[in-house]
Amino acid sequence: MPAEVTREPLGIACTFSDGTSARFALGGLPCPELAKDLLAGLAELVHPHGTLDSAGSVEHYVASVRHMTRQLDAAGFSGSAARLRRAQAARYWMAAPGPREACTRRMLLGFQAAGGTLDAGVAELAAGRAFNPQRSHRQLPPYSETEWALLASACEAAVGESFAAHKQALAAAGRGRHPREHGWSGDNLRWLLARTGPVGIVAFGEHLGCSDNVVRQRGGVLDASRDLFPGVHVVIAYRLLFGIYSGIVPDGIDDLVTGDIDWAGDSVILLSYVKGRTAAESLNLPRQAVRLLEQWLAHSALLRSHAGPEHRSDLWLRLNKPGGTRIWAKGGAAGRVAIQRWVVRHGVTGDDGQPLKVHRSRIRTTHQSMRDKRAWAGRGRATIDPNHSPEVEGDHYLTATTPSQRQAAEAIVEDAQHDLLRRALPPTVVSAEDAASLARGYPELVASLGLSDTVIAELAGGERDVFTAACADQLSGLHGPPGKACPARPWVCLLCPLAIFAPRHAPNLLRLKAFFSRQWQQMPAAQFMAVFGPYSQRVGQVLDRFNPAVVTRAAASVGGRDDEIPLRPEELTR
């Protein structure tokens, strides 16, 4: 049994699908009857009855058993699950952490499914809505192509406009002079701010020997600060666009520092980042992401020069507000609320016409869904992220497709299904080599292929023979370009719906069978089955439908040599 509850000492022993096993002891707990019932419910949740299939997952439930029994014991409860009442369960779940509530709810329901008795109120409460709703772990679908293009264009526009304004501000600062001696102008204000940094209105007035009220009345300082030093809205645009270009996880983008950037040439960056739930990773950035990172480093260079040592190495530096004095790095107001304000400010809408809900994890999913799979399909592995199994990536990325990608995938599946159906059809074998027997014995075949009387006569008379069989139409394009001779190897005809086998083909079929035997002796079994397996099975099916006397006569002309078959040099067995 995959999971078994032990009584002496109380515990549970589990065996998982990968052959590993684990044993958990819960001896000495209060409310032992309740603990035993909860473990019985846990056994129903372990593979193959349930979805728990690792020791780490079961450990969470075992910890929840300990928590529930101790909390209920402190509240004066000492019975089994059958004696638990709705008010007691509700009191515990309202006070328990969310994961503990979720685990104990599932165990009680598992106990009931295994035949245990639960109070009707407790069963109803356990199956109902949780007091502490858990965060949804469902993979967010990718943005539609329209939403994706709109979000990217809004980010590109915001980034381009802010960087253009920043370059103009730097040029103005280069032309300016001290405003105390040379007057209050935009160029002079930018000149002073470039040297003092984001000092704020009060400190700026002190540099000029005037009050902050005078600075506010004359104006221009906030605009100069906004152009010289990036704020939160500028950083949001850069970070969203960097995620669109690179596909890096949001927590990896948030924690980047300048030391993570490793230049491998003039236009190549190897970026190191930390993925929160795994470990350090690295990515050779796409060209667009490299150019964007170069631009951001130039955009933030002035602010970085005024930052303290504790923030100078952080990548995403910004001011807390225009004209502010606080320089934020990893913290601050760049959360979800600020992102949604940015969305509204730039008019980014979804397909429903409402402001687009931006989830940065969804940006990663869309990036993986949109990018060309040819870059990784030829590497002999079917995963985008080395930390993912093919199953996880299939669930997260390949099933999260745009309508056009889904249509293309469905077309591929349909072609594969048609191919399987063709292979499942029995071989067309005629016992007599005359046109009348073919037309009489296979009327469906003649109708489906649209064979005329002339073609039927040619098939029966041997005028359309290839090496292995007679071909109904070599120019059909089933295995090659339409209108050109079929390029398939001799054994491919064994599974082709256009092939018609007659007794005169028996010698060549036996030669192919001998060829398969020689290949079996020199190839690993798995490789042989992948290359020749279906054909070696079909050749026996065809020969079995011939008269044994025909096969016996044909065997006399088979020498078992490679020169009896039209082979390429790489296909020779000796």
C-alpha positions as CSV (number, residue, x, y, z in Angstrom):
1,M,0.0,0.0,0.0
2,P,1.5,3.4,-1.0
3,A,0.6,5.0,2.4
4,E,-0.1,3.1,5.6
5,V,-1.0,4.4,9.1
6,T,1.0,2.7,11.9
7,R,-0.4,2.6,15.4
8,E,2.7,1.6,17.5
9,P,4.1,4.2,17.4
10,L,1.6,6.4,15.7
11,G,2.8,7.6,12.3
12,I,2.5,7.1,8.6
13,A,4.7,5.3,6.1
14,C,4.6,6.4,2.4
15,T,5.9,5.0,-0.8
16,F,6.0,7.4,-3.8
17,S,5.9,6.8,-7.5
18,D,9.7,7.3,-8.0
19,G,10.3,4.3,-5.6
20,T,11.4,6.4,-2.6
21,S,9.7,6.0,0.7
22,A,9.4,8.0,3.9
23,R,8.2,7.4,7.4
24,F,6.8,10.0,9.8
25,A,6.4,9.4,13.6
26,L,3.8,11.3,15.6
27,G,4.0,9.5,18.9
28,G,3.3,11.5,22.1
29,L,0.9,13.9,20.5
30,P,-2.2,15.0,22.4
31,C,-5.6,14.0,21.0
32,P,-4.2,10.7,19.7
33,E,-7.5,9.6,18.2
34,L,-7.9,12.8,16.2
35,A,-4.3,12.4,15.1
36,K,-5.0,8.8,13.9
37,D,-8.1,10.0,12.0
38,L,-6.2,12.8,10.3
39,L,-3.4,10.4,9.3
40,A,-6.1,8.1,7.8
41,G,-7.3,11.1,5.7
42,L,-3.7,11.9,4.8
43,A,-3.2,8.4,3.4
44,E,-6.1,9.1,1.0
45,L,-4.2,12.1,-0.3
46,V,-0.9,10.3,-1.1
47,H,-0.2,8.9,-4.6
48,P,-1.9,7.0,-6.3
49,H,-5.1,7.9,-4.4
50,G,-4.2,11.6,-4.3
51,T,-1.7,14.1,-5.6
52,L,0.9,14.1,-2.8
53,D,3.9,12.3,-4.3
54,S,7.0,13.5,-2.3
55,A,8.2,13.4,1.3
56,G,8.4,17.2,1.4
57,S,4.7,17.6,0.5
58,V,3.7,15.0,3.1
59,E,5.8,16.8,5.7
60,H,3.5,19.9,5.4
61,Y,0.5,17.8,6.3
62,V,2.2,16.0,9.2
63,A,3.2,19.4,10.6
64,S,-0.5,20.4,10.3
65,V,-1.5,17.3,12.3
66,R,0.8,18.3,15.1
67,H,-0.5,21.9,15.0
68,M,-4.2,21.0,15.0
69,T,-4.0,18.4,17.8
70,R,-2.0,20.7,20.1
71,Q,-4.3,23.7,19.5
72,L,-7.5,21.7,20.1
73,D,-6.0,20.0,23.1
74,A,-5.2,23.5,24.6
75,A,-8.9,24.4,23.9
76,G,-10.0,21.4,25.9
77,F,-10.8,18.9,23.1
78,S,-9.6,15.3,23.5
79,G,-11.8,13.1,21.2
80,S,-11.6,11.7,17.7
81,A,-12.6,13.4,14.4
82,A,-16.2,12.1,14.8
83,R,-16.6,14.0,18.1
84,L,-15.3,17.3,16.6
85,R,-18.1,19.9,16.2
86,R,-18.5,22.8,13.8
87,A,-17.9,25.5,16.3
88,Q,-14.6,23.9,17.5
89,A,-13.4,23.4,13.9
90,A,-14.4,26.9,12.9
91,R,-12.6,28.4,16.0
92,Y,-9.4,26.5,15.1
93,W,-9.4,27.4,11.4
94,M,-10.1,31.0,11.9
95,A,-7.0,31.3,14.2
96,A,-4.8,28.9,12.2
97,P,-2.4,30.0,9.5
98,G,-3.7,29.5,6.0
99,P,-1.5,26.5,5.0
100,R,-2.5,24.7,8.3
101,E,-6.2,25.3,7.6
102,A,-5.9,24.1,4.0
103,C,-4.1,20.9,5.0
104,T,-6.4,19.9,7.9
105,R,-9.5,20.6,5.8
106,R,-8.2,18.2,3.1
107,M,-7.3,15.5,5.7
108,L,-10.7,15.6,7.3
109,L,-12.4,15.3,3.9
110,G,-10.0,12.4,3.0
111,F,-10.9,10.7,6.3
112,Q,-14.6,11.0,5.4
113,A,-13.9,9.6,1.8
114,A,-12.1,6.6,3.4
115,G,-15.3,5.7,5.3
116,G,-14.7,7.7,8.5
117,T,-17.5,9.5,10.3
118,L,-17.6,13.3,10.5
119,D,-20.2,15.5,12.1
120,A,-22.4,17.0,9.3
121,G,-21.6,20.5,10.3
122,V,-17.8,19.8,10.3
123,A,-18.0,18.1,6.9
124,E,-20.0,21.0,5.4
125,L,-17.5,23.5,6.8
126,A,-14.5,21.6,5.6
127,A,-15.9,21.4,2.1
128,G,-16.8,25.1,2.1
129,R,-15.0,28.4,1.7
130,A,-11.7,28.8,3.6
131,F,-11.4,31.4,6.3
132,N,-7.8,32.1,5.1
133,P,-8.0,32.0,1.2
134,Q,-4.8,30.6,-0.3
135,R,-3.0,32.4,-3.1
136,S,-3.9,31.0,-6.5
137,H,-1.1,28.9,-7.9
138,R,-2.6,28.6,-11.4
139,Q,-0.4,29.7,-14.1
140,L,-1.6,33.0,-15.6
141,P,-2.3,32.8,-19.3
142,P,-0.2,34.9,-21.7
143,Y,-1.4,38.3,-22.8
144,S,-3.1,38.4,-26.2
145,E,-1.0,39.6,-29.1
146,T,-2.9,42.9,-29.1
147,E,-2.4,43.5,-25.3
148,W,1.2,42.4,-25.6
149,A,1.9,44.8,-28.5
150,L,0.1,47.7,-26.7
151,L,2.0,47.2,-23.4
152,A,5.4,47.0,-25.2
153,S,4.7,50.1,-27.3
154,A,3.6,52.0,-24.2
155,C,6.8,51.0,-22.4
156,E,9.0,51.9,-25.4
157,A,7.3,55.2,-25.8
158,A,7.7,56.1,-22.1
159,V,11.3,55.0,-22.0
160,G,12.1,56.8,-25.2
161,E,10.5,60.1,-24.2
162,S,12.1,60.1,-20.7
163,F,15.6,59.3,-22.1
164,A,15.3,62.0,-24.7
165,A,14.3,64.5,-22.1
166,H,17.2,63.3,-19.9
167,K,19.7,63.9,-22.7
168,Q,18.3,67.3,-23.4
169,A,18.6,68.1,-19.7
170,L,22.2,67.0,-19.6
171,A,22.9,69.2,-22.6
172,A,21.2,72.1,-20.9
173,A,23.3,71.5,-17.8
174,G,26.4,71.7,-19.9
175,R,25.4,75.1,-21.2
176,G,24.3,76.6,-17.9
177,R,26.0,78.5,-15.1
178,H,25.3,79.2,-11.5
179,P,21.9,80.8,-11.3
180,R,22.9,83.1,-8.4
181,E,25.2,85.1,-10.7
182,H,23.8,84.4,-14.1
183,G,20.1,84.4,-13.6
184,W,17.1,82.1,-13.1
185,S,16.9,80.0,-16.3
186,G,16.2,76.3,-17.1
187,D,19.8,75.7,-18.2
188,N,21.2,77.3,-15.0
189,L,18.8,75.3,-12.8
190,R,19.8,72.1,-14.4
191,W,23.5,73.1,-14.1
192,L,23.1,73.5,-10.3
193,L,21.0,70.3,-9.8
194,A,23.6,68.2,-11.8
195,R,26.2,69.3,-9.2
196,T,24.2,69.2,-6.0
197,G,22.1,66.1,-6.8
198,P,18.5,65.7,-5.7
199,V,18.6,68.1,-2.7
200,G,15.0,69.2,-2.6
201,I,13.4,72.7,-2.7
202,V,14.7,73.8,0.7
203,A,18.3,72.8,0.2
204,F,18.2,74.2,-3.3
205,G,17.1,77.6,-1.9
206,E,19.9,77.5,0.6
207,H,22.4,77.1,-2.3
208,L,21.0,80.2,-3.9
209,G,20.6,82.2,-0.6
210,C,16.8,82.4,-0.8
211,S,13.8,80.8,0.9
212,D,12.0,77.7,-0.4
213,N,8.9,79.9,-1.1
214,V,10.9,82.0,-3.5
215,V,12.1,78.8,-5.2
216,R,8.5,77.6,-5.6
217,Q,7.3,80.9,-6.9
218,R,9.9,81.1,-9.6
219,G,9.3,77.4,-10.5
220,G,11.2,75.2,-12.9
221,V,13.1,73.1,-10.2
222,L,10.7,70.2,-10.2
223,D,10.8,69.9,-14.0
224,A,14.6,70.1,-14.0
225,S,14.7,67.4,-11.3
226,R,12.2,65.2,-13.2
227,D,14.3,65.4,-16.4
228,L,17.7,64.8,-14.7
229,F,16.8,62.1,-12.2
230,P,14.5,59.1,-13.1
231,G,11.4,58.7,-10.9
232,V,9.3,55.7,-10.2
233,H,7.2,55.9,-13.4
234,V,10.3,55.9,-15.5
235,V,11.8,52.9,-13.6
236,I,8.5,51.0,-14.0
237,A,8.6,51.5,-17.8
238,Y,12.2,50.3,-17.9
239,R,11.6,47.2,-15.7
240,L,8.5,46.2,-17.6
241,L,10.2,46.6,-20.9
242,F,13.3,44.7,-19.7
243,G,11.0,41.8,-18.7
244,I,9.3,41.9,-22.1
245,Y,12.7,41.7,-23.8
246,S,14.5,39.2,-21.6
247,G,11.8,37.0,-19.9
248,I,13.6,37.1,-16.6
249,V,11.5,36.3,-13.5
250,P,10.3,39.4,-11.6
251,D,12.2,38.7,-8.4
252,G,15.4,38.3,-10.5
253,I,14.8,41.7,-12.1
254,D,14.0,43.4,-8.8
255,D,17.3,42.4,-7.1
256,L,19.7,43.1,-9.9
257,V,22.9,45.0,-9.1
258,T,25.5,46.4,-11.4
259,G,27.9,43.6,-10.5
260,D,25.5,41.1,-12.1
261,I,26.3,42.6,-15.5
262,D,29.1,40.8,-17.2
263,W,30.1,42.3,-20.6
264,A,31.2,39.6,-23.0
265,G,32.0,42.0,-25.8
266,D,30.7,45.3,-27.1
267,S,27.2,44.1,-27.6
268,V,26.9,40.9,-25.5
269,I,25.9,40.8,-21.8
270,L,25.8,37.7,-19.6
271,L,23.4,38.7,-16.8
272,S,23.4,36.9,-13.5
273,Y,20.3,36.9,-11.4
274,V,18.7,35.0,-8.5
275,K,15.5,33.2,-9.0
276,G,13.7,33.3,-5.6
277,R,12.6,29.7,-5.4
278,T,15.7,28.1,-6.9
279,A,19.2,29.6,-7.0
280,A,21.6,31.8,-9.0
281,E,21.1,31.7,-12.8
282,S,22.5,33.5,-15.8
283,L,21.2,34.5,-19.2
284,N,22.8,35.7,-22.4
285,L,20.6,38.7,-23.0
286,P,18.9,39.3,-26.3
287,R,20.1,42.3,-28.3
288,Q,17.1,44.4,-27.4
289,A,17.6,43.8,-23.7
290,V,21.3,44.7,-24.0
291,R,20.5,48.0,-25.7
292,L,17.9,48.8,-23.1
293,L,20.3,48.0,-20.2
294,E,22.9,50.2,-21.8
295,Q,20.4,53.0,-22.1
296,W,19.3,52.6,-18.5
297,L,22.8,52.7,-17.2
298,A,23.3,56.0,-19.1
299,H,20.0,57.3,-17.9
300,S,20.7,56.6,-14.2
301,A,24.4,57.5,-14.2
302,L,23.9,61.0,-12.8
303,L,21.7,59.9,-10.0
304,R,24.0,57.0,-9.3
305,S,26.9,59.4,-8.9
306,H,25.0,61.2,-6.1
307,A,23.8,57.9,-4.3
308,G,25.4,56.7,-1.2
309,P,27.6,53.6,-1.0
310,E,24.7,51.5,0.2
311,H,22.7,52.1,-3.0
312,R,25.2,52.9,-5.6
313,S,25.5,49.3,-6.8
314,D,21.8,48.7,-7.1
315,L,20.6,48.7,-10.7
316,W,17.1,50.3,-10.4
317,L,17.8,53.6,-8.7
318,R,15.1,56.2,-8.6
319,L,13.8,59.2,-6.7
320,N,10.9,58.8,-4.3
321,K,9.1,61.7,-6.1
322,P,10.0,64.6,-8.5
323,G,12.0,67.1,-6.6
324,G,12.5,64.7,-3.7
325,T,15.6,63.9,-1.8
326,R,15.3,60.2,-1.1
327,I,17.0,57.7,-3.5
328,W,15.3,54.4,-3.5
329,A,16.7,51.2,-4.9
330,K,15.0,47.8,-4.2
331,G,12.3,49.2,-1.9
332,G,9.9,52.0,-2.4
333,A,6.7,52.5,-4.2
334,A,7.3,50.3,-7.3
335,G,4.7,47.8,-6.3
336,R,1.5,46.6,-8.0
337,V,-0.5,49.8,-7.1
338,A,2.2,52.0,-8.7
339,I,2.3,49.8,-11.8
340,Q,-1.5,50.0,-12.2
341,R,-1.3,53.8,-11.8
342,W,1.3,53.8,-14.5
343,V,-1.0,51.7,-16.7
344,V,-3.8,54.2,-16.3
345,R,-1.5,57.1,-16.9
346,H,-0.3,55.7,-20.2
347,G,-3.7,54.5,-21.3
348,V,-2.8,50.8,-21.6
349,T,-6.1,48.8,-22.0
350,G,-6.9,45.2,-22.3
351,D,-9.1,43.5,-24.8
352,D,-12.1,44.2,-22.6
353,G,-11.4,48.0,-22.8
354,Q,-10.5,48.3,-19.2
355,P,-7.0,49.2,-17.8
356,L,-4.8,46.3,-18.4
357,K,-3.9,44.3,-15.2
358,V,-0.2,43.9,-15.3
359,H,1.3,40.9,-13.6
360,R,5.0,40.7,-14.1
361,S,4.9,36.9,-13.9
362,R,2.5,36.9,-16.7
363,I,5.0,39.0,-18.7
364,R,7.5,36.1,-18.4
365,T,4.8,33.6,-19.5
366,T,4.0,35.7,-22.5
367,H,7.6,36.2,-23.4
368,Q,8.2,32.4,-23.4
369,S,5.0,31.8,-25.3
370,M,5.8,34.4,-28.0
371,R,9.5,33.8,-28.6
372,D,10.6,31.5,-31.5
373,K,11.0,27.9,-30.3
374,R,13.5,27.2,-33.1
375,A,16.3,28.6,-30.9
376,W,15.9,25.7,-28.4
377,A,14.1,22.9,-30.3
378,G,17.3,21.6,-31.9
379,R,19.3,21.3,-28.7
380,G,18.1,17.8,-27.8
381,R,16.0,19.0,-24.9
382,A,12.4,20.2,-24.6
383,T,12.7,22.7,-21.8
384,I,13.2,26.5,-21.9
385,D,14.4,26.9,-18.3
386,P,17.0,24.4,-17.0
387,N,15.2,24.3,-13.6
388,H,12.0,23.0,-15.2
389,S,11.0,19.5,-16.3
390,P,9.4,19.1,-19.7
391,E,6.1,18.4,-17.9
392,V,6.2,21.7,-15.9
393,E,7.1,23.7,-19.0
394,G,4.3,21.9,-21.0
395,D,1.8,23.0,-18.3
396,H,3.1,26.5,-17.9
397,Y,4.2,27.6,-21.3
398,L,3.2,25.3,-24.1
399,T,-0.4,25.1,-23.0
400,A,-0.4,28.9,-22.5
401,T,-0.6,29.9,-26.2
402,T,-2.0,32.6,-28.3
403,P,-4.8,31.8,-30.8
404,S,-2.5,31.6,-33.8
405,Q,0.0,29.4,-31.9
406,R,-2.9,27.2,-30.7
407,Q,-4.1,26.8,-34.3
408,A,-0.6,25.9,-35.5
409,A,-0.3,23.3,-32.7
410,E,-3.7,21.8,-33.5
411,A,-2.7,21.5,-37.1
412,I,0.5,19.6,-36.1
413,V,-1.6,17.3,-33.9
414,E,-4.1,16.6,-36.7
415,D,-1.3,15.7,-39.0
416,A,0.2,13.3,-36.4
417,Q,-3.2,11.7,-35.9
418,H,-3.8,11.2,-39.6
419,D,-0.3,9.6,-39.8
420,L,-1.2,7.3,-36.9
421,L,-4.5,6.3,-38.6
422,R,-2.7,5.6,-41.8
423,R,-0.2,3.4,-40.0
424,A,-3.1,1.5,-38.3
425,L,-4.7,0.6,-41.6
426,P,-4.0,-3.1,-42.6
427,P,-1.7,-3.6,-45.6
428,T,-3.2,-3.9,-49.0
429,V,-2.1,-7.4,-50.2
430,V,-3.5,-9.0,-53.4
431,S,-3.3,-12.7,-53.7
432,A,-3.7,-12.9,-57.5
433,E,-1.7,-10.7,-59.8
434,D,-4.6,-9.5,-62.0
435,A,-6.6,-6.3,-62.2
436,A,-9.9,-8.0,-61.7
437,S,-8.9,-9.4,-58.3
438,L,-7.7,-5.9,-57.1
439,A,-10.9,-4.2,-58.2
440,R,-13.1,-6.9,-56.8
441,G,-11.3,-7.3,-53.5
442,Y,-10.6,-3.7,-52.6
443,P,-13.4,-1.5,-53.9
444,E,-13.0,1.0,-51.0
445,L,-9.3,1.4,-51.8
446,V,-10.0,1.9,-55.5
447,A,-12.7,4.5,-54.7
448,S,-10.6,6.4,-52.1
449,L,-7.6,6.7,-54.3
450,G,-9.6,7.5,-57.4
451,L,-7.9,4.7,-59.5
452,S,-8.9,4.4,-63.1
453,D,-9.0,1.1,-65.0
454,T,-5.7,1.9,-66.6
455,V,-4.0,2.6,-63.2
456,I,-5.5,-0.7,-61.8
457,A,-4.1,-2.6,-64.7
458,E,-0.7,-1.0,-64.3
459,L,-0.7,-1.8,-60.6
460,A,-1.6,-5.5,-61.2
461,G,0.8,-5.8,-64.1
462,G,3.9,-4.5,-62.3
463,E,4.3,-1.2,-64.3
464,R,4.0,0.9,-61.1
465,D,6.4,-1.3,-59.0
466,V,8.9,0.2,-56.6
467,F,11.3,-1.9,-54.6
468,T,8.9,-3.1,-52.0
469,A,5.5,-2.8,-53.5
470,A,3.4,-1.3,-56.3
471,C,2.7,2.4,-55.7
472,A,-0.7,3.9,-56.6
473,D,0.8,7.4,-57.1
474,Q,4.5,8.2,-56.8
475,L,3.8,11.9,-57.4
476,S,1.2,12.4,-54.6
477,G,3.6,14.2,-52.3
478,L,2.9,12.0,-49.3
479,H,6.5,11.7,-48.4
480,G,8.0,14.6,-50.5
481,P,7.1,17.6,-52.6
482,P,3.9,17.1,-54.6
483,G,4.5,16.5,-58.3
484,K,8.0,15.0,-57.8
485,A,9.0,11.4,-57.4
486,C,8.7,10.0,-53.8
487,P,12.1,10.2,-52.0
488,A,11.1,7.7,-49.3
489,R,13.5,4.8,-48.4
490,P,12.4,1.2,-49.4
491,W,11.0,0.3,-46.0
492,V,8.8,3.4,-45.7
493,C,6.5,1.8,-48.3
494,L,5.5,-0.8,-45.8
495,L,3.4,1.7,-43.9
496,C,2.3,3.8,-46.9
497,P,-1.4,3.8,-47.7
498,L,-0.5,4.0,-51.4
499,A,1.4,0.7,-51.4
500,I,-0.1,-2.5,-52.8
501,F,1.7,-5.8,-52.2
502,A,1.5,-8.7,-54.6
503,P,3.1,-12.1,-54.5
504,R,5.9,-10.9,-56.9
505,H,7.1,-8.6,-54.1
506,A,7.8,-11.4,-51.7
507,P,11.5,-11.7,-52.5
508,N,12.2,-8.1,-51.8
509,L,10.1,-8.2,-48.6
510,L,12.2,-11.1,-47.4
511,R,15.3,-9.2,-48.2
512,L,14.0,-6.3,-46.1
513,K,13.2,-8.7,-43.3
514,A,16.8,-10.0,-43.4
515,F,18.1,-6.4,-43.5
516,F,16.1,-5.6,-40.3
517,S,17.6,-8.7,-38.6
518,R,21.1,-7.5,-39.4
519,Q,20.3,-4.0,-38.1
520,W,18.9,-5.5,-34.9
521,Q,22.1,-7.2,-34.2
522,Q,24.3,-4.1,-34.5
523,M,22.0,-1.3,-33.2
524,P,20.9,-0.7,-29.6
525,A,17.3,-1.9,-29.1
526,A,15.9,1.5,-28.3
527,Q,17.5,3.0,-31.4
528,F,16.3,0.1,-33.6
529,M,12.8,0.4,-32.4
530,A,12.8,4.2,-33.0
531,V,14.2,3.9,-36.6
532,F,13.0,0.5,-37.9
533,G,10.5,-0.8,-35.3
534,P,7.2,-0.1,-37.0
535,Y,8.5,-1.3,-40.4
536,S,9.9,-4.6,-39.0
537,Q,6.6,-5.4,-37.5
538,R,4.6,-4.6,-40.7
539,V,6.8,-6.7,-43.0
540,G,5.9,-9.8,-41.0
541,Q,2.2,-8.9,-41.3
542,V,2.4,-8.6,-45.1
543,L,4.3,-11.9,-45.5
544,D,1.8,-13.7,-43.3
545,R,-1.0,-12.8,-45.7
546,F,0.8,-14.5,-48.7
547,N,0.4,-18.2,-49.5
548,P,3.2,-20.1,-47.6
549,A,4.3,-21.7,-50.8
550,V,4.9,-18.3,-52.3
551,V,7.1,-17.3,-49.4
552,T,9.0,-20.6,-49.5
553,R,9.8,-20.1,-53.2
554,A,10.8,-16.5,-52.7
555,A,13.2,-17.4,-49.8
556,A,15.3,-19.4,-52.2
557,S,16.4,-16.2,-54.0
558,V,17.3,-14.3,-50.8
559,G,21.0,-14.2,-50.0
560,G,20.9,-11.9,-47.0
561,R,23.4,-9.4,-48.4
562,D,23.3,-5.6,-48.4
563,D,23.7,-5.4,-52.2
564,E,20.3,-6.9,-52.6
565,I,18.7,-3.7,-51.3
566,P,19.2,-0.1,-52.6
567,L,21.0,1.3,-49.6
568,R,23.0,4.4,-48.9
569,P,26.6,4.0,-47.5
570,E,25.5,4.9,-44.0
571,E,22.8,2.2,-44.0
572,L,25.1,-0.7,-44.8
573,T,25.3,-3.4,-42.1
574,R,28.7,-4.7,-43.0
